[in-house]
Structures are given as C-alpha cells and as structure tokens.
Amino acid sequence: MKNLIILGAGTAGTMVANKLRPKLNTSEWNILLVDEDETHYYQPGFLFIPFEIYQPNDVIKPKRRFLPDGVELIIGKIDRVEAAENQVKLFDGRQLNYDYLVIATGTHPRPEETPGLEGEAWGDTVHDFYTFEGAVALADKLKNWPGGRMVVTIMEFPFKCPVAPLEFIFLADSYFTQKGMRDQVELTLATPLPGAFTKPVAEKHLSQMLADRDIKVVPDFYTEMVDTDTNVVMSYDEEEIPYDLLVTIPVNMGADFVDRSGLGDELNHVKVDKETFLSPHYNNIFALGDAAALPTSKAGSVAHFAVDIFTENFLEHIAGRPMTHRFDGHANCFIESGYGKGILIDFNYDVEPLPGKFPLPGIGPFELLTETRMNHWGKMAFRWIYWNLLLKGRPIPMVPAEMKMAGKELELIST
Amino acid sequence: MTTKEIAGKTIHFDDSGFMADAKEWNNEVAVELAAEIGINPLTEMHWQVIEFCRQDFLANGDAPNVRRITKQAGIPTKQLYKLFPKGPAKKAAYVSGLKKPTGCI
C-alpha cells in the first residue's frame, strides 16, 4: 500500500482528498488527512459577520461532512515533516509515513508579530476579522460603537484574501450609512503597498470609489508598533495614525511546522514551483493553497483552480511521467462594495484584472471591474457553491481552471 | 510604456513608472534612478539591498517585501528606512530596475 498524506483539511486539502480519492485505487492507496480540529470554517464569510450580514452559524460545518469515504481524518498537531525520511511527526508521538505529501495548512494571522497589538486592548479597541473569534467579537463591538476614527491597517504583504480589507471598509461605509451615523465615523485604510489599488487598470476604474465614499487611504504605511495607551499606530518612518477603533489585518504566516521542517520562506510559506506546486528539493512533496509561496493571491479561488491542475499532474507524476499541466496563477474574486453591490475580478500571473464580462464573453451575467448588483448576488451565491460543489471537488459550471482572455477588454493605459 | 535616456542607454518604463525590463539595468542606471528619487550617493549598504532585491526577483519573479529584505539581507527595518526613506520596498525595487511591488488589484 502507498500512503498519500495531506496536511490540512481546509479548502485546498479537502478538495485534494475529494479529487484524488476516486482516481487512486483503494487497494493500492491510503489517503490520510491531518488537521488540528474538526470544524471547517467558510472563511470568505468572516467578512460579513461584523456587519451582521452573516450569523456565526452560517460559516461553520463539520469537516468530516465534506470528506469522501476512504479518506482517514487524523486529528493532531503537527510537530514536523522529516522530509529525508518521508515521515510526518505529530506532537502526541504518532509518526506517519508517506510516499507522497501535500502541504495545505494555509496561512494565519499572527498579531504577536506586531508589538503592542496583543494585550488588554485586543478585543476592545483593537480587533481583527480574519478569525472566527475576531469577526464575532467585532460584531459585538460595532453594535454599540458610538462612532469615531475607524482605522483599518494591513501589517504585511502577502496576506490571505487581499481584497478583504477593501471589502471591509466598503461594507463599514454602507453599514454606518444605514445606521444613520456615517457622519460620525472617519474611515481610514493604511497599507504597506503604494496604494489601495496598485494595478493600473484597476486603479483607473476603481480608485474613485474610495473618494466617493470619503475613505482616506494612507499608502506606504509599514506599521512598526501600536500604542494602545494613546491609541496610535506608528510606522517605521515615524508617521502616526490615531484611532478610536483599530481593525487590523495582522502579519500572515504559514504553520510553524513548515519552519521547523526547513521547508518555508521567512513567513513559513512553502517554497514550490509556481506552475506545478512541486517542492524544488523533494520530488514527493507538494504545497497547495495559501500554504504555498506563489506570486498570486492567497485565496480559495486560487486553491480551487490550482487543485484542478495539481490533480492531473499528480496522476502523471506517480506514474513516473512528466507533469504536463501548468498553473497560470488564475484567481477569480468577488469584491463586496456595499449597498448591495459588488465587483468581480479575474486575473492570473501575467494578466492584471481587466474590465469585461464573465463568464460568457459579451453576455456575463457578471461584469468585471464594475460595480453591479449581479456581482453582489454572485458573491452571495458563492457560499452555496463552496459547500456543495467546490469543497466536494465538483466542477463549477463555466469557470475553467485556466484564465480566459475572451470577454476581457484590453486597455492601453498611458501615464 | 515610455522610454528615457539614462546613463547613455534607452530604458523602457512601464505604466507605473518602473523599469519594464530588468535586463536593461546596470550599476550606472541604478545610480541615476536613485539620484532621481533623492538617494545620493548609493552606499555599500544600499548596494547590499539592491543586490539582494535583484537576486530575489530573478529567483522568484516578485520584488521582495520589507520583511523579506530585512530577514534575508540581514538589515534591520529601521536601517532600511534610513537607506530608502518612505517606502523602502518600493524605492529599492525602483532603483534595482524591478517592477513595482503590487497587490492583486
């Protein structure tokens, strides 16, 4: 018997198990899935919890419900991968031998990486919405918040779902407007990147949205520390942003065992080939989803497209044939923009988000880089698609793994 | 896409105003690009950062972020900000002839 071990039963790991189980003969292959806990979180839904658009129960389901027969779920904390010995060690002493390993343990917010962030103010004047607990605590806070300066800070790049901070601040604008208190709230987004939008076509189409909503952007702001006594965020070049309510996107890092196993970069993301996800050092280790260090977004849609490519390649690889499929970095993300509207973006390693129609060229029904009600409904429908199609490895109609240029409008930007 | 004469060479710039082709870069180009954004002269420490950024870009296809530069090139963040004030990742990428560090959108 051969062992395929998948570390992490999140979006990518669950999809891999579902895609490969029917393709690997059960008399030849065991598939083991290792994770720390039994609950699957619909992470795109965290964004909606602070604004009471979703309730906490909308985003949690048991992991086992999404696993096919013939996949063993092992609950345990991973100590390390001994890559030279093809072995995974758990903290409880269990040792699991593999023939092939897929690392899909994601990336997670690390507030402790920013001095001052974790402390008595955490959960009071300092919040996050990238964790279930954080999103629920922020919903509680916003219910009775009297208004003031709400500052959203991105601590480091890359972080998962890179459009979520924008969505959060758009939804905050919409939420406070509906509560009749928008004039009592100042909204500021601070980012270490050169702007809220950094791609020329997106900037041209969307930057007005921030001005229209009276959202202030502080670009090139790299946070050194947060002073929770005086309620000020300080940057390395000694700029200061005062706040009444700070919503942070903490530094994101991959799992610590990645570092202990010598497989990661400085943020514990696993170094792999960007087209095949194979480790450059070990011919039987792959990394997928947010856990992988890839020059595209860390997002469920990327994991979804990546797993399609990986499945085909993996079957070739174990048969001793060259891998013939290449991942193009395809990502497809709805951006909620408040007031019942949304934007859709579709891009890859080489092509930035462009305007146009999706998925049917010239028809849609979704419009790229444009705010529409239909895009919002697409985002809302995605939760059903996620639980019922995506996680189970079923195809999503008309959305191929490889990005298509058809339907996109090429623009020349001159500066 | 625009072109400019820099250090006797025709250099192509992308829509963000960053060098479009890292291969057109050389040390003389770096000196002029740095001077243009107020960094003059380029010290040994500057070159250490520039060399790391170029190597990393060639290996990974992306300009490195601040954390990556500080951890891998061994330069404390405060020092990096003194070398390339107000946005060191962006400025180091500019002087190194690399694409602007960007998000997905």
Interface residues (C-beta under 8 A of the other chain):
Chain A: E156 F157 P158 P162 V163 L166 P192 L193 P194 F197 T198 K199 P200 A202 L206 P219 D220 Y222 E224 Y236 D237 V251 D265 E266 L267 K274 A293 P295 T296 S297 A331 C333 I335 I345 F347 Y349 P353 I413 S414 T415
Chain B: T2 D15 S16 G17 N60 G61 D62 N65 V66 R67 R68 K71 Q72 T77 K78 L80 Y81 P85 K86 G87 P88 A89 K90 K100 P101 T102 G103 C104 I105
